[in-house]
Structure formats: C-alpha cells, structure tokens
Amino acid sequence: MKHIRNFCIIAHIDHGKSTLADRLLERTRTVDVNENQVLDDMDLERERGITIKSHAIQMEYEHEGEVYRLNLIDTPGHVDFAYEVSRSIAACEGCLLVVDATQGVQAQTISNLYMAIEHDLEIIPVLNKCDVASAMPEEVEDEVIELLGCKREEIIRASGKTGLGVDEILEAIVNRIPAPKGDEKAPLQALIFDSVFNPFRGIIAYFKIENGSIRQGDEVEFINTKRRYTADEIGVLKMSLSPRKELKCGDVGYIVSGIKTATEVKVGDTITHVANPCEKAIEGFEEVKPMVFAGVYPIETEDFENLRASLEKLQLNDASLTFTPESSVALGFGFRCGFLGLLHMEIIQERLDREFNMNVITTVPNVSYHVFDKHGNMKEVHNPAGMPDTTEIEHIEEPYIRASIITLSDYIGPIMTLCLGKRGELAKQEYVSGNRVELYYDMPLAEIVIDFYDKLKSISKGYASFDYHQTGFRPSKLVKLDILLNGEPVDALSTLTHVDNAVTFGRRMCEKLKDLLPRQQFDIAIQAAIGAKIIARETVKQVRKDVTAKCYGGDISRKRKLLEKQKEGKKRMRQIGNVEIPQKAFMSVLKLDEEN
C-alpha cells in the first residue's frame, strides 16, 4: 500500500489537464503518445477539445530504486459534470491543481479547489503553458499563493506541450501525496467513481478500494441499489483492461459482472461482500438529478421507435440521461428528456445525429418546478403542459443557483446589468488579483438556461469565466404563457415564465409568429394568453381575391353585395379551417432570442 499513489487533475476548462496527463503517461512509458489526447477517446471529445467522461489509468514510476503505482483519474472540467468530479476526488488522496499561466485563476479552478479541500486532499499547484510567449508566470504564481497560502517554491512550472517540469511533477506526486489509508483485514468497502458500457461485456464499473480486498469470483453487493452480482473479472486500468486475481486496499480497478442496464450502477455507490458486508456505505452518495428538461421529437413521425432505441443505447453510456414518452398536438410523439445542463443537452443532440443519424427537433429547454396545490401536496413539473389549473395552485417554487463570475473590472457594469435583467441578486463581490473581480449572484436556473452564457462571453469579450451550483428552491411568481391560434392553444409553444417578463415575451412570440406563418384564405388570430387573459395579439391577414374586378361603373350596391358574399364565405371557412404551423416556424420560434 505504501507504494500506491492515487491522484486526480483538476482545472478550469481548457487549462491543459488532458495534455499534461499525456506527458505523464509518456514519461512513465505507459503508452506511446501520438498527436491526440490519449484519454479523450470519444470523437466529440477530440473535436471540441473537452473531456466529457472521467478517465482512469495506472502508471508505474521508479523513484530512488522503488517502483510506485500511480493511479491517475482525469476529470471533466465542465460545470455540468460536477458530481462526477466530486466522486473522482473522493477516490484520491491528492490532486494536481493546474492553472494556465496565460489566463490565471478562473471560476472553476476555485470551485474544484474548494471541493478538493473539502475532501482533505494534498494539493500540488502546477503552472501549465509556461512555454507560451504570452505566459505571466510571476503574476499567476502570486494569484496561486494568495489562493492556497502555499510557498512559491512549491509551485511547479510546466508545459504539457514541451514536457517541461514533468519529472518534477512525478517526484512531487511520490513525495507529497500520502499513500492510501485503510484496513486490509476489514470487510470490503469500495467506492464506484465511474462506469462505462462495453457492448460485449455489459456495464464495467470503476472503483477504488477503501478497506478490505476483493478476489475474482466473489459474491458482491452494491449497497445503495441492493443488487447482488458475481465478480466475473476484476483488474486494473492500464490503456486497456488488465485482469488480476485479487485487488487489495488502496487499489483502483474495475469489475465486470454482466450488468445489462446502466441505471443499476450508480456513481458514488459502495461495493461490499455478500458474506461479510461492511457496516455502512461510503458517504457522499447522491442520486444524479437532471437539471434541464426539453422535448425531443423526431422530424419524421415514423422515426419514433428508432428514436426510442437510440436514446436507450445512449443511456447505457450515460446513466444521467432520463427520458419519458410524451405527445404534442403540433409535433406528434416524442420524449421529454432530462439533462444535467446545457452542454450535456448539446452533446446528446450531437451524438443522436452522429451515432444514430437521427434528425430531431428540440423544444425550448426548461427546468423542473415544485408546484404546491391548495391541499398542501407537492408536484414536480418538467413540462408546461403538466401544470395544474391556476385556481388549484397555492404557489410555485423554482430552482435557484449561486453563480460565480470572474472578470476584468472593466466589464463589471454590463455584467451586472445582464444579471439584474435575469433576476439575479448580487450576493458579494471580491477582488481576486489586480483588476480581476469575482462576483457572486443568486439567480433562478431558468434564466441562465437559454442564452446567458453566450451573452456573458460576448459582453465581456470572452474574458469572463462562469461557474454555478444549485442552492435549492425558492417561491416565485410564475405563470404559464399559452400561444393560441384562432383560439386553439398550441401546446409545443407553451412556456413557464416569470410574471414580470410574461407580457414582453408573449408580445415578441406573437410578432415572430406573424412573420413566419403563411397567409391563408381567412384571418389567423395569434394570441398570447395567461389563463383566460389575453396579453398580446397579432393578425395574419387573409388572402383576398378581387371579386369586384368585373364590375365597372353602375351602382355601388352591386359591389357591396359581392363583398358581403365574400365575407360570408370567409367566415364559414374560418369555422372549419385549421392552421398548420410549418416546421421552419417552430425552429425559429424556439430560437427566439432575448433581444428584439
């Protein structure tokens, strides 16, 4: 055990975690590295240059004549995957805190650092990209010292590109990070920090043994799901799976036991022996709850079953995706999907298109609300269509987040205006270093879901970094906004919005639809309504034939008679006519931007 070191790499997005991991693998001769990131093996990961899944790998490093086993867990940097990061951190004893020498400390650097401190990890600060011409190592070192309270000589200058400082990092891992603690004789207690789907072997769970040991063929139980399995194969994670007969306390490894459904393996669960179970599960387990919901509909109605099959296959790889069937009058049959956040939603859409060739329409994303009725019952609502009648509702609560924004002091004014427009409340403001400021806002999650991040980036010219975590639910004055066409509500265009924004939002929806709907033989009334109250109206004028063209001269009553006859016909037509909304109109309305 004393020759084992478990560590992870934490950093803000794009600060070079995965590239640095490659250099460590190369130096320990674990793998011959080519141009691409070795651990980011998904096409999307390589294309976007981001880590979506956690990756674990074992390296061997010789130091002063002793061979050490180093278990590296590379974590995603994006806020959507914060729970995965927290479980990966819980499986380690130390971490490399990577800070980009050209950008300095960012929002997620701080939030991931707090997480590491919570779990009492040994922190090794690393300054990456020191070879770049625009690097400011002295200034960034000052920021890190201020943040961590460490000594200047403890900070390692490195470069993931050239390999500078890699040897020092490996030495620091061996010397500074403590060996795992635990009792080899105690009952088995192992923490699951990730799971992957293999089409031939089923679900493979990755774990770290906190206490005890596990042998091939043992009967094991997953405590939180109460499921029992046989350990068909266990082993350690090299570049590929490397089987072992036995794994002991402190080891990081995998278990194959023929599990078919992804939902049976929960990240954060505890593995123990059936015959000799441990007293309690490892703390910190949470059910991962989706934060953002959207309707996903196939463009061709007959593709419904194919879409179901595609979502089921995606769920095998990603247990945090949830979906339930739903139908809409306008869009036909589809699914209400739950995602961890907007990036997660984007990735799922992209994977549906690439891996399964599915063209889908996604409705306006919304969050889950707690609706309390007059009898004190609480109902969770993910879809505006599922809202009870207004007379039944006592109050509605919506999820709130604590947002942390780090930016240059030049952009404070526009950012504050943006956050206030999104119903944000300034909690506190702190100076990080020089002219960089950290702003903390309490905001409703629903307001940041649509286009907050894009706007933040554009008004700060790309200099603002953003991070958030959910803080709970608060009562809010929300109303359901319906769009009516000729008095008939269109369910796919219904939204839940705050009472202050409802009128302007409804008006803009009507204006947009007026431009998009083709003219018919009769007038089309487009209305926005809250309950029975109409708050905005636009009319698409009818197409009219000039019935008086053949009348020349003569009495006016003749023309009037023809016009009256046409009017009657149009009236009758309106009674039996129905309005089809073209696909294009849907797409455009859903992309309704906040600006006029």
N, C-alpha and C positions, 0 to 999 in steps of 0.2 A: 504493500500500500504506500510505503513511503517514497516509492519511485513513480507514483502516478500524479499527474497534474491535470486538473480539469479547468479549462478556461473558455471564455467567450470573447467576442469582439463586439463592442458597442460604439455607435457613432451616429451622426446625422446622415440623412440621405446623401449619397454621392461624395462621402469623405474618404472613400477608398478602402472599405472593410474587406471586400471580396478580393481585391487586387493584392492587398497585404497578406491575406490568407494564402494566396497562390505562392507568394515568395517564401512563406514559412514552409509550405509543402515541398517546394523545390529544394530549399536548403536542407531539409531533413531527408531528402531523397525518397519521399513518399511517392512522388509522381513526377513524370517529365511534363513540364507545363508548356503548352503552346500559347498562342496569342490570346485565346479567350479565357474567361474566368472558368476555372475548373469546376468549382462547386455550383455555380449558376448554370444548371444544365437544361433548363426549360427554354424553348425558343423565345418566349416573351421576355424572360429574364435577361437574356443576352441582348435582345433588341432594345429594350428600354434602359438596360444598364442598371436594373434594380434587383434586389433579392426579394422573392415572394415567399419561398418556403425556407424554414430553418435547414441547415445542413450540418451534419456531424461527421468528423473524420479523426482517425487516430494516427499520430506520428510517433516515430522513435527518434530520440535525440541523445547523443552521447556527450556527457559533460564530466570532466575530471575522472575518466575511466569508468563511470557508472552510466548505464543505459536507463533513460527516463521515458515513460509512456505519456505522451501529451495528447489529451483529448480536446479537440477544438470544436466548438459549436458556433457556426456563423449564423447570426440572427438577421431577420429583416429589419430595415431601419424605419419603415413607414408606420405612421400612427395607427393605421387600420389593424395592424398585426401586433398591437401592444401586449395582449395576453400571452401570445406565443413567446414573445421576447421575455416576459416575466418568468415563464416556466423554464425557459432555457437558462436564464440567470440563476434560477433556484437550483439547477443541476450542476452549478460550477462553484469553485472556491475563489476564483479570481477572474479579472477581466482586463482586457486591453481597452483603454478609452482612447479612441482615435479621433484626433482633431485635425482638420485641414489647415495647413499653415498659410493658405492664401485667403481663407474665409473666417477663421477663428471659431469661437464657440457659438453654436446655433441652438435653436429651441429644443430640438430632440436630443442634442448632446446632454443638455441639462436634465430633461425628464428621464432619459435612460440612466444617467448617472445617479439620480435620486433612487431609482429602482435598485441599482447595484448596491448603494449604501444601505438601503433597507434590508437587503439580504446579507449584509455584512461581508461583502467581497473585498478582496485585496485589489486595489486599483493601480494599474501601471499606465501612466499617461504617455501616449505616443503622438508625436507631431509628424503627420504624413505630408507628402508632396513638398518636402524641403528642397528638392532639386529644381522646382519651378521658379522661373525668373521673378514672378510677382509674389513669391512667398515672403511672409513677415514673421520669421521665427521668434524674434525677440519680443515683439508685441503680443503674439499669440501665447508665448510662454508666460508672460505676465498675467494674461487672462486665466490660463490654466492654474497658475499658482494661487490667484485670487479665489478661484472656484474650489480648488481641492485643499488648499493650505499645505501643499507639498513643497519640497525643496527643489531648486532649479536643476540640480544635478540628477534628480530622479526622473526628469522628463527625457525621453529618448527621441532624438531626431531621426526620422526615417524617410524612405521613399519606396512606395510599392512598385514603382516603375523601374528604378535602377537597382533596387535591392539594398540600398543604404540602410544601415542600422539593424538589419535582420538578425545578425548574430547577437547583438546586444539585447534585442527583444527576447530571443530564445533563452539567453542566460538569465535575464530578469524573471522570465516565467519560472525557471527552475529554482532560482534563489529566493524570489519574493513571494510567490504564490504558495500557500501551505498545502501539504498533502491532504487528501480527503480524510475526514474523521468518521468513525463508525465502528460497530462491533461485529466482527465476522461470525461470532457464535450466536448472535441474536437471531430471532425469526426474520425471514426475508422481508425487506421493505424497499421497493424500487419505484422511482418517480418516472412516469411517462412524460417526455417533453416534446415528442413529435410522432407522427405516424405517416406512412406512405402506402400507396396501393401498388401491388405488383399483380399484373393480370394472371400470372401462373401460380402465385403463392398466396394470394389474398392480401390482407392488411398486415403490414410489418410495423410493429411498434418499437420505437427507440426509447431506451430507458437508462437511468443511472441508479446503481445500487447504493442505497444509503446505509443499510445494515444487512447482515446475513450473506448468503450466496445462493446461486441457482445452478442446477445441473440440467443437461438435456434429458427430456422425458419426464420432468417434474410436473405434478398437477398444480396449477397456479390459479389464483382468483384475482380479478380486477375489482377492488373494493367498492368503488362508487357505482359501478354498473351491476355488481353482484354476479357477473358472468364467470364461468369456470372453463379453463382450457388446459390442453397438454402442451408443454413446451417442445414442439416437434424439432425445432432447431434454434439454438442460441449462438451468438457470436459477437465479434467486434466489428466496428465500421472502418474499414480501410477504404480505398477507392471503390472497391466492390465489397459485398458482404463476405466476411471471413469467419467460417464456423469455428466454434470452440466447444469442448465438452463441459466446461464449468466456467462461470464468471463469479468473481468474488467482490466483496465490499469495496466501493470506490470506483469500480469499472463502469465504463459507458458501453452499452451494447444494444443488440436488437433481439427480438423474439418473433418467431414465425409459428403460428398455431392455427392456421387455416381459417382465420376470421374473414367472413364474406362481406359484412356490411360495415361501412365506415363509422356509423353512429355508435357502434359497440365500443370503439376505442376513443376515450376522451383524453385530450391533452390535460395533464395535471393529475391524472388518476394514479392510484398506487397499486403495484403488483405485490402479492404475498402468496405463501404456500397454503394449499387447502388443508394439509395435515397439521401444520404448525403456524397458524396465522399470527400476524403482528397485532398489537393491541389497538392501534388507531392508524388512520390514513395520514399521509404527509399533508401538512396544512397548505392552504392557498388554492385548493381546487375550486374552480368556478365553472358553471355551465356557460359556454360562449354564447352570448345573445346577439342576434343580428340587430344592427342599429338603424339601417336604412332599408326601406321596402319599395319595390317597384313591380308593376305588372309587366310580364314578358309574354308577348303574343307572337305567334308565327305569322308571317305576311300571307302565306297561303294557308287557308283553313285546314286543308287535308294533312298538313305537316304537324298537327297537334301531337300525335303519338310519337313521331320522331323526336319532337322537342322534349317530350317526357323522358324518352330513352337517353337523350343527350344529357339532360340535367341529372339523371340518375348516375350516369358514368362520371360526370364532373364531381358529384357528391362523394364518390369513392375516394377521389384525391383530396377533397376539400370538405371536411365534415361541417365547417361553419356556414356552408350554403344551405338554406332551407327553402322549400317550395311547396305550395299547396295549389290545387287547381282552382281557377275562378273563371267566370264568364262575363262578358261585357256585350251589351246590345250592339255597340258600334264596332268592336274589334273581334267579336266571336269568342272562341275558347282560348284560354291561355293559363299562365301560372302567376301567382303572387310570390315573388322571391324575396328572401331576406338576405341582406349582405352586411358585412362588418363595417363598410364605409364606402365612399365613392370610388376609391381606387379599386377596391375589391369588386365592385359592380362592373367597372370598366374592364377589368381583367376577365371576369366571367363572360361578358359580352364578346370580348375579343376571342376567347377560347371557343365559344359556341360557333363563331364564324369560321375560325381556322381549323379546329379539330373535327368539327361535325358538319361544317358547311351549312349552318342554319342562319337564315336571314330573319331577324326578329325586330319587332317594334317594342321599345321600352317606354312605359308611361312615366309621367313626372315622378321622380323619387320622393317618398315622404317617410316620416319617422313613425314610431309607434306611440300612441297616446293612451293615457289612462282615463276612461270615461266613467264618472260616478253618476248613478241614477238617483232618483228621489228616495229609493228604499235603502240606499247605502251600499248597493252592490257595485263592484268594480269590473269593468270590461276592458280588455286590451284591444284597441282598434288600430289596424295597419292600413286600412283602406277607407277612403271617404264613403264608399258605398255601404260600409258596415256600420255607419253612425246611427245610433238610435234617433227617434223623433226628438226634435228640440224641446218639446214640452216635458219629455221624460228626464232630460239631463239636469242634474244638480250642478256639477262643474266638471271641467276637463283639466287634466294635468299634462304638461308636455315635458320631454326630457331637456335638461339644461347641461351645458358643458362649461368647464373652466378652460378658456383659450389662453395660450401664452404666445405672444408675438414679439420677436426680437427684430429690431430695425434700426436704421440710422435716424438720428434725431431730426434730420431734415424732413422726414416723411410722417412725423407724428400727427400733424394736423389732418391730412387726408385720410390716414388710417383711423383716427378717432371718429371722423365724420362717417366713414364706412361702417364702423362697428355700431355707432349710435343708430344709423339707418337700419341696422339689422337687430335692433332692440337690445344691444349689448350694454352692460353696466360695467364701468371701469372699477376693478377691484383694487389694484395697486399698480404702481409704476416704479421700476428700479433701473438705475444706470449700471450696465454690465461693465463697460470699459470705454474710455474716450468718449466718442459721441454715439455709442450704441446703447439703445434703451430696450428694456423688456417691459411690455405692457401685459397685464393680466385682465381678461374680461370674462364676465359671466354672461353667456349668451344662450338662446334657445338653439338646439341642434338643428331644428327645421330650417333655420335661416342660413346655416352655412352649407346645407346640403346641395343647393343648386349651383351657385356660381361664385361663392365667397372667395375661394382660394385663387381663382383666376383673376378676380378683381384686385385682391390684395397684392398679387405679384405685379399687375400692371401699374397700380398707383405707386408702388414702391420701387418701380423699375427693376424688379427681380431681387431686391435686397432684403426683403422681409422673409423670415422663416416662421413657420406656424406649427403649433402642436396643441393637442387638446386631450382632455379626459372627461368622461361623464361624471357629473356630480349628483345626479338624482333628478326627481321630478318636481315641478312647481305648478301651482294653479295658474291658468292662463285664460284669457278671453278669446276663445277660438270659435270660428263659425264655419259652417260648410257652405261653400260657394258653388252653386249649380249653374250650368250653362244650358239654356233652353233654346231649342229651335222650333219655331211655331208652337210654342207651349209645351213641347216634349223635352224632358231632361236628357242630356247625353251623358251617360254615366262615366265614360272614359275621360271626360274633361272636368269632372268634379274635383275640387281640391279643398283641403282644410287650410284656412289662413287666419291670421290674426285680425281682429275686428278693425284695427286702425288701417291695415293695408287693403282690406277687402274691397272697398269701393274703387280705388285706383286700379287694383289688379283686375277686377271684374270689367272695368271700362276698357282696359287695354286688351283683354281677351276678346271682347266684342269687336273692337276695332280691327284686330288682327284677323278674326274670322270673316269679317265683312270683305276684307281684301282677298281672302282665299277661296270663299265659296263661289262656285259658278252660278250665274243668274239662271232662274227657272222661269216657267210660264206664269208664276204667281209670286207675290211678295214673300220674302222669308224674313220673319222677325227673329233677330238674335238677341236674347236677353240674358243678363246675369242676375241671379236671384239668391237672396239669403232667406231660406224658409219660404214664406209666401210674399216677401217683399222684393219687388224688382228694383235693382240699384243702377242698372245701365241697359241701354237698348240701342241697337243699330238695325237698319233695314236694308236687305239686299233687294233692290228694285226689280220688278218683273220685266220680262222681255215682252214688248207690246208691238203687235202688228198695226200698221196704219190702216185702220178699217175705213177711214173717211177719204181715202185716196181717190176712190172712183166717183165721189160726189163733187161736182163742180157747179158752182152757182146754186141757185134755188134756195129753199127755205132752210134756216138753221135747225129747225126741229128734226129734219131728216138725219143730220149729222149726230144730233143729240141721241136720237133713237138707236143709232148704230153703236155709239159709245156706251150707252146703258146696257145694250145687249152683250157687248164685250165684257163689261164689268161683272154682269151676272155670271157669265161663263167662267171668268177668273175666280169668282167667289166659290163656285161649285168645285172648280179644280183644286182650290186650296184645301177644301174639306177632305178631298180624297188623296191629295198629293202628299208624298213624304220626301224628306230631304236626305240625300246620301252625302255623307262627308267624304270627300276624296282623301286617299292615303296621304297625299302631299300636305294637305291641310293639317292633318294630325301631327305629322312630323314637325311642321313649322310651329304649330301652337305649343308643342311640347318644348320647343327650344325658345320659348318666349323669354327674352332677356329682361333683366331688371330695368334696363334703360329704355327710354321710349325710342 
